[in-house]
């Protein structure tokens, strides 16, 4: 459920990212609506094709020509080739090219073998690429000198409160336990979900960088936004870890009490 919510959150961020270009220069209804319609079309129609049509075509028309032990590697090659179609298509349709990459990846979301091969082959490379990407595109643009301005600091804390609105996602978690709502393990599930969603802030960095580079926001506002995103991505993981540890200890104590009561009864 947390992964599904995180994917929806990222898709929303991609739609917002596609809107930034539309807000540059003269703003018209047509210019603003095209990225939204294009993004939704690629998500709905492209997502349906990627999940329900392409996997069957690949399995029946391509994979049958290769030995079973080579299917994972063949799928990986097809995946890289397939990315070359939706990425430029979404770009020229005024949606985000990142959305095109995501739609292409949906084609292989049910292939556990490809996932294993991909992680095995690219795990270390991806880790370093992600570090270099965020350092070069975002890390070097963090306006540390601006953080000495009181106005930027208090606005950053206000924006942090807004970002903490993601904690409310936890209130919608169904009660899968036998206890009462918002008590015991259900409270744990709510807090874990809320803190997990609040930690999802990397796309906010990307959106802020695109906005300031496009002249949509001034450097001071950008500094406040970056400060808010930094705070919202630093503290929730620690709160998440504390929540998991606290309720794990509580459950362990409950098990020990039950064992002691059983021993006393017998």
Secondary structure by P-SEA (a helix, b strand, c coil): caaaaaaaaaaaaaaaaaacccccccccaaaaaaaaaaaaaaaaaaaaaacccaaaaaaacccccccccaaaaaaaaaaaaaaacaaaaaaaacccaaaaaaaaaccccccaaaaaaaaaccaaaaaaaaaaaaaacccccccccccccaaaaaaaaaaaaaaacccccccccccccccccccaaaaaaaaaaaaaaaaccaaaaaaaaaaaaaccccaaaaaaaaaaaaaaaccaaaaaaaaaaaaaaaaaaaaaaaaaaaaaac
